[in-house]
């Protein structure tokens, strides 16, 4: 527990609660007492400003995720509980109420979903992670079930004695949203002056109601007349790649976690579609590549080490095909490192598709129908072809950069190349290698003589792009691990002299964890970056 008396400028640690477990919520009561929910340890109460604590969980389950207090009755508190796994299966959560400041609690869940999973999984058993009370009418509360497959929102008008469902992930009042993420809310806020108005939020969008849940609107995107969506400036997406088709610069593909699997625009980023939701509405996209013959795009799907297939899609017609097995790992396999995908023009003019998965490189010369493992390249992490030189493709590995002149059949090590390379870029005939937090970390460039020079020593450099019309104009992005409390990365760095000097450019970015960058080949002043948790941004 930390305390600040200057608006958050400085902090002092004043207590350790429940043995140091994570604290997931905290509220002040009307009488000045403080309550906190400790993960797996129930509710704790302090009466001296947070310096000492004692349990306040008699009658409560252990998995309390959110708290709300009556604005004028200091003893009245509500707690939202998640589901608890155990030897006998999971126990459903719900809402509990206290009228004595947390000294005793009783269930207040009549009307809430209390379903349990067939397999005993806590994730699929009713669980409630948010609760809110209306300050203008404390009899009105809202909560949400976030169980996988049972997502719903509930409202009470009698202080939690009974509950009514006002939204679910089926047909019941669900608005059209850009993402197919279920409607379960991890956060809920009720307008302090109007109990009929509320906003709920989850990983990918915000929904609002102005009529006590009778209707809902997506606050984070707009549905356009052509069926595409445009954003309103809010996003929680975790970016992997930004890819722009050099032959059709109006086509932009964004690869990221979860619902960015992928996001595709054919009008320069004004409207977006998700063409592969029939394959999977979730699961992430790690990389994409325009087909070398101009016929559509290829995408590597998956996240967090789990392979979700390779897909070909055509952005305008909506046609798509998915590939798994047939030489590739099976869909759903854990492969570890999800590397990259690259469509390469072979020396004979045919198209070859290369994928790096779990350190291995797979090659298809028949439009994805079958795949061959390439065994003469070690621990691959990224792939990049060399535009204008058919057959030439480079692969980043843990032991340096390797190249192939025959579209991936055979690879050879490039002498002096940096170890631990994680990302490659080829622009204007120059080859760049990035090492993110491993090996010869930083940004390196191969000179015309074949030697390598380090342009940035920062081990958190994650990606680089060069202006297609001015090779001396470089933009590098710098990322950091999301579990670090303090962000150490610089965000975006720009060089106008070929990497000799760099200057930060982060104005307008909500955070400096940045994972991907691309220049618009038609409008080089326009640069798109992908952040690690707040979506994608454009400059110029």
URDA-V577560 format. One record per residue. RES is the residue in one letter. PHI is phi in degrees with one decimal (NA if undefined). PSI is psi in whole degrees, 0 to 359 (* if undefined). OMEGA is omega in radians with two decimals (999 if undefined). Layout:
# URDA-V577560
RES_PHI_PSI_OMEGA ; RES_PHI_PSI_OMEGA
This chain:
# URDA-V577560
X_NA_130_-3.11 ; X_-120.9_155_-3.01 ; X_-134.6_136_3.08 ; X_-130.2_139_3.10 ; X_-119.5_15_3.14 ; X_-134.2_39_3.08 ; X_71.1_22_3.09 ; X_94.1_5_3.13 ; X_-70.4_320_3.10 ; X_-132.9_154_-3.07 ; X_-136.1_149_3.06 ; X_-130.7_137_3.10 ; X_-78.3_126_-3.04 ; X_-115.5_344_-3.11 ; X_-166.5_158_2.95 ; X_-115.0_124_-3.03 ; X_-105.6_138_3.02 ; X_53.0_41_3.09 ; X_73.9_12_3.08 ; X_93.4_13_3.11 ; X_-70.1_169_-3.14 ; X_-66.7_139_3.06 ; X_-101.7_121_-2.98 ; X_-100.9_345_3.10 ; X_-162.9_160_3.09 ; X_-157.5_145_-3.14 ; X_-142.3_150_2.95 ; X_-91.9_140_3.05 ; X_-94.3_164_-3.09 ; X_-63.3_338_3.13 ; X_-93.2_7_3.09 ; X_93.1_354_3.08 ; X_-73.6_159_-3.12 ; X_-122.8_133_3.08 ; X_-118.6_145_3.04 ; X_-136.9_149_3.05 ; X_-99.9_120_-3.13 ; X_-103.1_127_-3.02 ; X_-57.2_119_3.13 ; X_75.1_1_-3.07 ; X_-124.8_14_3.08 ; X_73.5_210_-3.07 ; X_-110.0_141_3.12 ; X_-126.0_151_-3.05 ; X_-126.3_141_3.04 ; X_-126.2_140_3.11 ; X_-118.4_11_3.13 ; X_-130.2_38_3.07 ; X_74.7_19_3.06 ; X_99.1_6_-3.11 ; X_-83.2_330_3.06 ; X_-136.1_152_-3.00 ; X_-137.8_150_3.03 ; X_-141.3_152_-3.10 ; X_-61.9_144_3.08 ; X_-137.8_55_-2.95 ; X_-130.9_22_-3.14 ; X_-63.4_119_-3.12 ; X_91.5_358_-3.11 ; X_-97.2_149_2.89 ; X_-70.5_168_-3.05 ; X_-79.6_331_-2.99 ; X_-89.7_71_3.11 ; X_-89.6_128_-3.05 ; X_-112.0_341_-3.09 ; X_-157.0_153_-3.12 ; X_-132.2_151_3.03 ; X_-146.2_145_-3.10 ; X_-123.8_151_3.06 ; X_-67.3_134_-3.04 ; X_-67.6_338_-3.09 ; X_-126.6_350_3.09 ; X_-109.5_103_-3.01 ; X_-63.2_340_-3.11 ; X_-87.4_349_-3.02 ; X_-95.8_121_-3.05 ; X_-139.2_147_3.03 ; X_-120.3_146_3.11 ; X_-130.2_135_3.06 ; X_-99.1_132_-3.05 ; X_-115.0_139_3.02 ; X_-82.0_188_3.13 ; X_-96.0_148_-3.12 ; X_-115.1_127_3.07 ; X_-81.8_161_3.13 ; X_-173.4_179_-3.11 ; X_-60.9_328_-3.13 ; X_-92.8_12_-3.09 ; X_101.1_177_-3.06 ; X_-82.9_147_3.07 ; X_-103.1_128_-3.10 ; X_-66.5_150_3.07 ; X_-88.0_198_-3.12 ; X_166.4_207_3.13 ; X_-119.1_139_3.07 ; X_-121.8_151_-3.09 ; X_-128.3_142_3.03 ; X_-124.9_140_3.07 ; X_-116.0_13_3.12 ; X_-133.0_37_3.06 ; X_71.7_21_3.09 ; X_96.6_4_3.14 ; X_-74.3_331_3.05 ; X_-146.1_154_-3.04 ; X_-137.6_154_3.03 ; X_-141.6_152_-3.12 ; X_-64.0_142_-3.14 ; X_-139.2_57_-2.92 ; X_-121.7_14_-3.10 ; X_-60.4_123_-3.12 ; X_98.5_347_3.09 ; X_-80.5_150_3.05 ; X_-64.7_128_3.11 ; X_-124.4_32_-3.07 ; X_-71.1_152_3.08 ; X_-118.8_157_-3.11 ; X_-83.3_153_3.13 ; X_-65.0_323_-3.08 ; X_-90.7_3_3.14 ; X_80.3_10_-3.10 ; X_-72.9_133_3.08 ; X_-67.1_327_-3.13 ; X_-64.2_330_-3.09 ; X_-100.8_9_3.09 ; X_-103.8_144_-3.09 ; X_-47.8_128_-3.13 ; X_-148.7_141_-2.99 ; X_-124.6_120_-3.02 ; X_-114.7_3_-3.12 ; X_-146.7_148_3.01 ; X_-153.2_143_3.14 ; X_-141.0_148_3.10 ; X_-119.2_143_3.12 ; X_-81.1_121_-3.12 ; X_-67.0_328_-3.12 ; X_-78.5_340_3.12 ; X_-151.4_87_-3.01 ; X_-64.6_354_3.03 ; X_-73.3_344_-3.10 ; X_-95.2_124_3.08 ; X_-133.1_160_3.04 ; X_-137.1_146_3.06 ; X_-146.8_174_-3.08 ; X_-146.9_136_3.01 ; X_-86.2_125_-3.14 ; X_-112.7_17_3.08 ; X_-61.1_138_3.12 ; X_-59.9_123_3.14 ; X_88.4_353_-3.13 ; X_-128.5_22_-3.04 ; X_-60.4_132_-3.11 ; X_-163.2_164_3.11 ; X_-124.6_138_-3.06 ; X_-128.9_151_-3.11 ; X_-132.8_142_3.08 ; X_-121.0_144_3.08 ; X_-118.4_11_-3.13 ; X_-133.1_37_3.07 ; X_71.9_21_3.10 ; X_94.0_3_3.10 ; X_-64.2_317_3.07 ; X_-133.9_156_-3.09 ; X_-131.0_149_3.09 ; X_-127.6_135_3.09 ; X_-72.5_133_3.12 ; X_-118.9_355_-3.14 ; X_-166.1_138_2.98 ; X_-141.9_177_-3.04 ; X_-88.2_4_3.01 ; X_-89.2_223_-3.11 ; X_-86.0_352_-2.99 ; X_-76.6_98_3.01 ; X_64.6_10_-3.10 ; X_-74.4_123_3.11 ; X_-77.0_164_3.02 ; X_-73.1_128_3.13 ; X_-127.7_156_3.13 ; X_-63.8_325_3.14 ; X_-106.5_150_-3.13 ; X_-92.5_15_3.05 ; X_-53.9_135_3.09 ; X_-59.4_161_-2.98 ; X_-82.0_2_3.12 ; X_-55.3_136_-3.05 ; X_-106.4_130_3.00 ; X_-91.7_348_3.11 ; X_-147.3_141_3.12 ; X_-137.6_137_3.04 ; X_-132.6_134_3.09 ; X_-107.4_135_3.12 ; X_-53.5_123_-3.08 ; X_-64.7_343_-3.13 ; X_-110.6_357_-3.09 ; X_-149.3_106_-3.06 ; X_-69.4_349_3.13 ; X_-86.1_349_-3.09 ; X_-105.7_132_-3.14 ; X_-152.0_157_3.07 ; X_-129.0_135_3.04 ; X_-123.0_151_-3.09 ; X_-135.7_148_3.00 ; X_-136.3_201_-3.01 ; X_-67.6_338_-2.97 ; X_-131.7_348_3.09 ; X_-157.8_169_3.04 ; X_-118.0_136_3.07 ; X_-116.1_145_-3.13 ; X_-129.8_146_3.00 ; X_-128.5_143_3.07 ; X_-116.3_4_-3.06 ; X_-134.6_44_3.06 ; X_61.6_29_3.07 ; X_93.0_4_3.11 ; X_-67.9_324_3.09 ; X_-137.5_157_-3.10 ; X_-136.7_148_3.10 ; X_-128.8_146_3.07 ; X_-81.7_117_-3.14 ; X_-82.2_348_-2.96 ; X_-104.5_352_3.11 ; X_-153.6_158_3.10 ; X_-118.6_137_3.04 ; X_-85.0_121_-3.12 ; X_-89.0_166_-3.07 ; X_-62.8_333_-3.12 ; X_-86.7_6_3.12 ; X_89.4_356_3.07 ; X_-88.6_170_3.12 ; X_-114.9_149_2.96 ; X_-123.1_147_-3.09 ; X_-85.2_164_3.11 ; X_-112.2_12_3.08 ; X_103.5_358_3.10 ; X_-113.0_135_3.06 ; X_-160.0_143_3.03 ; X_-111.2_18_-3.04 ; X_-68.2_143_3.02 ; X_-100.1_117_-3.00 ; X_-85.9_145_2.95 ; X_-111.1_311_-3.06 ; X_-145.8_155_2.88 ; X_-124.1_123_-3.10 ; X_-130.0_128_3.11 ; X_-119.0_132_-3.12 ; X_-71.8_116_-3.12 ; X_-65.4_334_3.12 ; X_-80.8_331_3.10 ; X_-134.2_80_-3.01 ; X_-62.5_345_3.10 ; X_-73.8_348_3.11 ; X_-93.7_118_-3.11 ; X_-123.0_133_3.12 ; X_-122.3_127_3.11 ; X_-110.3_125_3.08 ; X_-109.9_133_3.13 ; X_-158.8_190_3.13 ; X_-74.5_160_2.95 ; X_56.2_246_-3.03 ; X_-76.3_352_3.08 ; X_-87.6_66_-2.95 ; X_-126.9_56_-0.24 ; X_-100.9_181_2.95 ; X_-100.9_132_-3.01 ; X_-130.3_132_3.05 ; X_-123.3_139_3.07 ; X_-112.3_11_3.13 ; X_-130.3_36_3.05 ; X_76.4_14_3.07 ; X_103.9_8_3.11 ; X_-79.7_321_3.12 ; X_-128.5_147_-3.02 ; X_-130.2_144_3.02 ; X_-125.6_164_3.02 ; X_-121.4_91_-2.93 ; X_-73.6_347_-3.00 ; X_-111.8_21_-3.13 ; X_-67.5_338_3.07 ; X_-70.3_334_3.05 ; X_-78.6_314_3.08 ; X_-167.9_129_-3.14 ; X_-82.6_3_-3.00 ; X_-144.3_185_2.89 ; X_98.2_350_2.99 ; X_82.4_161_3.05 ; X_-131.9_132_-3.07 ; X_-97.8_330_-3.12 ; X_-164.3_160_3.09 ; X_-146.6_157_-3.12 ; X_-148.9_132_3.03 ; X_-65.8_142_3.13 ; X_-60.5_142_-3.09 ; X_-69.3_340_3.12 ; X_-96.1_9_3.13 ; X_79.6_3_-3.09 ; X_-100.4_77_3.07 ; X_89.1_200_-3.06 ; X_-135.6_159_3.02 ; X_-117.9_144_-3.12 ; X_-136.1_142_3.01 ; X_-101.4_117_-3.02 ; X_-104.8_146_3.11 ; X_136.9_174_3.07 ; X_-163.9_163_3.10 ; X_51.4_36_3.08 ; X_86.5_355_-3.13 ; X_-99.0_125_-3.12 ; X_-82.8_127_-3.12 ; X_-115.2_16_3.07 ; X_107.2_168_2.98 ; X_-109.8_140_-3.13 ; X_-132.0_145_2.91 ; X_-108.7_138_3.09 ; X_-146.6_155_3.09 ; X_-113.0_114_-2.98 ; X_-62.0_330_-3.05 ; X_-86.3_318_-3.10 ; X_-84.5_338_-3.08 ; X_84.3_0_3.10 ; X_-66.2_148_3.12 ; X_-157.1_160_3.02 ; X_-142.8_143_3.11 ; X_-113.1_147_-3.08 ; X_-133.6_136_3.05 ; X_-157.3_154_-3.04 ; X_67.5_206_-3.12 ; X_52.7_41_-3.11 ; X_106.4_333_3.02 ; X_-84.5_162_2.96 ; X_-60.6_157_3.11 ; X_-71.8_150_3.11 ; X_-59.9_135_-3.10 ; X_91.1_356_3.13 ; X_-71.8_142_2.99 ; X_-85.2_118_-3.08 ; X_-112.5_352_-3.07 ; X_87.8_248_-3.10 ; X_-77.4_120_2.96 ; X_-89.4_112_-2.99 ; X_-88.3_267_-2.99 ; X_-157.7_169_3.05 ; X_-134.2_141_-3.12 ; X_-146.3_126_3.02 ; X_-92.6_123_-2.97 ; X_-121.1_139_3.01 ; X_-83.3_120_3.13 ; X_-72.6_163_3.13 ; X_-56.2_332_3.13 ; X_-87.1_5_3.11 ; X_93.5_350_3.12 ; X_-77.2_167_-3.14 ; X_-98.2_135_3.04 ; X_-123.7_138_3.10 ; X_-113.1_129_3.12 ; X_-116.4_140_3.11 ; X_-133.2_137_2.97 ; X_-108.2_127_-3.09 ; X_-140.4_125_3.10 ; X_57.5_29_-3.14 ; X_90.1_348_3.14 ; X_-98.0_153_3.08 ; X_-108.5_132_3.10 ; X_-117.1_144_-3.04 ; X_-129.4_134_3.04 ; X_-125.7_130_3.08 ; X_-112.6_11_-3.10 ; X_-131.6_44_3.07 ; X_61.2_32_3.04 ; X_90.4_358_-3.11 ; X_-67.7_325_3.10 ; X_-143.3_156_-3.05 ; X_-135.0_143_3.14 ; X_-118.2_130_3.08 ; X_-76.9_130_3.10 ; X_-93.9_117_-2.95 ; X_-98.5_355_-3.04 ; X_-100.9_27_3.06 ; X_-137.1_135_-3.06 ; X_-89.6_149_2.86 ; X_28.4_67_-3.06 ; X_-77.9_144_3.11 ; X_-124.0_329_-3.12 ; X_-147.5_158_3.13 ; X_-132.5_144_3.10 ; X_-154.4_125_3.07 ; X_-86.2_171_-3.13 ; X_-110.6_103_-3.08 ; X_-56.5_137_3.12 ; X_86.3_357_3.13 ; X_-128.3_85_-3.05 ; X_-52.6_134_3.09 ; X_91.7_341_-3.07 ; X_-85.1_122_-3.14 ; X_-142.7_142_-3.12 ; X_-113.4_151_3.10 ; X_-132.6_131_3.04 ; X_-84.8_137_-3.13 ; X_-138.4_173_3.11 ; X_-70.1_343_-3.13 ; X_-117.9_34_3.07 ; X_112.0_188_-3.12 ; X_-102.6_136_3.12 ; X_-119.7_154_-3.11 ; X_-132.8_152_3.09 ; X_-130.6_136_3.08 ; X_-101.0_359_-3.09 ; X_-123.0_40_3.06 ; X_59.0_38_2.97 ; X_94.8_6_3.09 ; X_-73.3_319_-3.11 ; X_-136.6_140_3.14 ; X_-123.1_152_3.07 ; X_-136.4_146_-3.11 ; X_-72.1_138_3.03 ; X_-88.5_114_-3.06 ; X_-57.1_138_3.07 ; X_80.9_0_-3.10 ; X_-71.2_151_-3.05 ; X_-69.7_141_3.06 ; X_-78.0_158_3.09 ; X_71.3_23_-3.14 ; X_-65.8_135_-3.12 ; X_-119.6_343_-3.11 ; X_-150.1_140_3.13 ; X_-122.8_155_3.01 ; X_-147.8_140_3.09 ; X_-125.6_118_-3.14 ; X_-144.8_133_3.08 ; X_59.3_30_3.13 ; X_83.4_354_-3.14 ; X_-97.1_142_3.12 ; X_-106.8_126_3.12 ; X_-112.7_144_3.09 ; X_-130.9_133_3.12 ; X_-113.7_136_3.00 ; X_-116.9_111_-3.08 ; X_-95.5_106_3.02 ; X_62.9_25_3.10 ; X_-157.5_159_3.07 ; X_55.0_221_3.07 ; X_-80.2_69_-3.00 ; X_-61.1_157_-3.12 ; X_115.5_197_-3.11 ; X_-113.6_129_-3.12 ; X_-126.4_154_3.08 ; X_-134.6_140_3.08 ; X_-88.2_127_-3.12 ; X_-83.0_166_3.12 ; X_-58.7_338_3.13 ; X_-84.4_354_-3.11 ; X_96.3_354_3.09 ; X_-79.8_163_3.13 ; X_-115.7_141_3.08 ; X_-128.2_142_3.13 ; X_-90.7_124_-3.14 ; X_-95.7_331_3.10 ; X_-140.8_135_3.13 ; X_-95.8_354_-3.11 ; X_-60.8_120_-3.09 ; X_-71.5_354_-3.12 ; X_-99.3_6_3.03 ; X_-60.8_130_-3.03 ; X_-113.2_332_-3.09 ; X_-161.6_162_3.13 ; X_-147.5_150_3.04 ; X_-142.5_149_3.12 ; X_-118.3_143_3.09 ; X_-60.3_122_-3.09 ; X_-64.5_344_3.14 ; X_-105.8_350_-3.12 ; X_-145.8_92_-3.05 ; X_-59.7_343_3.12 ; X_-79.8_350_-3.11 ; X_-96.0_108_-3.07 ; X_-120.1_147_2.98 ; X_-128.4_124_3.07 ; X_-113.7_144_3.09 ; X_-116.1_149_-3.00 ; X_-126.2_130_-3.03 ; X_-120.0_170_3.08 ; X_-145.5_158_3.13 ; X_-63.8_132_-3.04 ; X_-67.7_346_-3.13 ; X_-90.6_1_3.07 ; X_-79.3_133_-3.13 ; X_-66.5_324_3.11 ; X_-109.4_129_3.13 ; X_-78.5_120_-3.11 ; X_-95.7_351_-3.05 ; X_-83.5_149_-3.07 ; X_-84.8_349_3.10 ; X_90.8_265_-3.09 ; X_-127.8_131_3.08 ; X_-121.7_138_3.13 ; X_-122.6_140_3.06 ; X_-126.0_136_3.10 ; X_-109.8_5_-3.09 ; X_-129.5_38_3.06 ; X_72.6_19_3.10 ; X_98.5_3_3.12 ; X_-68.7_320_3.09 ; X_-134.2_154_-3.09 ; X_-136.0_149_3.09 ; X_-135.3_138_3.12 ; X_-72.3_146_3.06 ; X_-139.9_95_-3.05 ; X_-127.5_5_-3.13 ; X_-61.4_130_-3.13 ; X_94.7_346_3.10 ; X_-84.9_137_-3.12 ; X_-79.1_344_3.07 ; X_-158.2_162_-3.06 ; X_-107.2_23_2.90 ; X_-89.3_105_-3.07 ; X_-126.8_129_-2.95 ; X_-112.5_340_-3.01 ; X_-148.4_152_-3.13 ; X_-151.6_149_3.05 ; X_-153.9_142_2.96 ; X_-86.6_144_2.95 ; X_-75.9_116_-3.06 ; X_-65.8_339_3.14 ; X_-90.9_329_3.13 ; X_-129.8_82_-3.00 ; X_-61.7_342_3.07 ; X_-69.6_345_-3.11 ; X_-95.1_120_-3.13 ; X_-123.4_134_3.09 ; X_-111.5_132_3.08 ; X_-123.0_150_3.08 ; X_-114.8_124_-3.13 ; X_-89.4_166_-3.11 ; X_-98.8_67_3.07 ; X_134.6_353_3.11 ; X_-131.6_23_3.00 ; X_84.5_204_-2.99 ; X_-116.4_146_-3.09 ; X_-134.8_153_-3.13 ; X_-123.0_143_3.05 ; X_-124.7_142_3.11 ; X_91.1_*_999
